[in-house]
Amino acid sequence: MNIEQLEHVTEAAKAGSLTKAADHLHVSLSAISQSISKLEKELGIQLFIRKRQGTALTAEGMKIIEKAEKVLAAIGDLREEANRRSDTLAGNLKIGMIPGPINLLIDMVSAYKTDYPNVKVEIHEIGPVKIVEGIQSNDLDIGLILTSHTFAVQNHELIAEKLLVGRMVAGVSKQSPLALLDRISPEQLMKETLVLYNDDYIKRFAHDTLSPYGPIDTLFTTNNTEAIKRAVESGVAVTLGMDYSFRSRSPYQNHTVIPINIVGNEKEPLNLEMIRRKDKVPSRKVKEFIKRIHRELK
C-alpha cells in the first residue's frame, strides 16, 4: 500500500469513474485501474463495482475511502508542518471564485507570488455550488462566493466570513451622457446594447430586471473582461456587474468605465464572502493569503 494508491482510490470514488479519475490525476486509465486492483488484492476486499456507466463504491469500499481520506489529510498536514519548520512556503494554494470579480485578486496574487515564489496559486472560476463542494472535499483551500438574504451559506462544516457588501450596477463609458446620472432605470437600460460577463447570476439579473420591459439587446457575453471594457469604453455598449468590480483595479483602474446605480436594486445587497472548512487548521500559505485578503478587501 502506498500514498499513490490512496490518491487513486479517493479520486475514483469522488469522480465516479476511473476514466475521469485518470484525467484528473493526469495518469493513464491502465495505470489507475492496475493501482486500484493491486490495492484491492492487498486488502482482500472489493472497493468498487465496475459498471458501464462508471464505478460505485461497495459498502466495504465506503469505509476504506473514509479512512484513506483521513490518511491523505494527515499526510498533507505533515507536509505543511515540514514547510513551517523549514520556513519555506511551497506547494499549491487553490482558490475557488465565482466568475466576475476576479480582478479583485490580481494585485494580491501578484504580490503573494513575489513574496512566496515556490507556492503555485490556482484560481478556479466556478459556480458557488462547485466552490462549496470543493471546500468540503479539500480540493480547494479558500472559496469566494456571493451571498444574499435569499442565498446564504448554511453548512455546519464551513466558516463564512463577509468581505464586501455590494450591489449590481451598470457600467458605462465616462464619455456617455449616462455617466452624468446618479441612477439609471431599467427602462433607460432597455434602450442600450449590453455586453455581459458570462456568469449565471449576472445573466439572471439582466433577465429579471430588464425582460419585463421588452427584449434585451445583447451584443455578446464573454469571460474576457478586457473585451467588455473595450466595448464599453468605445460607447457601443453598457455592461452590468458588481459595484466593487469597478474599483480602482484592473481592468478599470483608469476610471474609463463609470458605475451607475440601478433604480429598484436597493433592496437586496450582495455579499462577497470567504469560506473555508471549519475543522481544518489553515496552513501557513493559506494564512498568509488570508491576511492579504483582510488587508485589501475588509
Order of alpha helices (4+ residues) and beta strands (2+ residues): alpha-alpha-alpha-beta-beta-alpha-beta-alpha-beta-alpha-beta-beta-beta-beta-alpha-beta-alpha-beta-alpha-beta-beta-beta-alpha
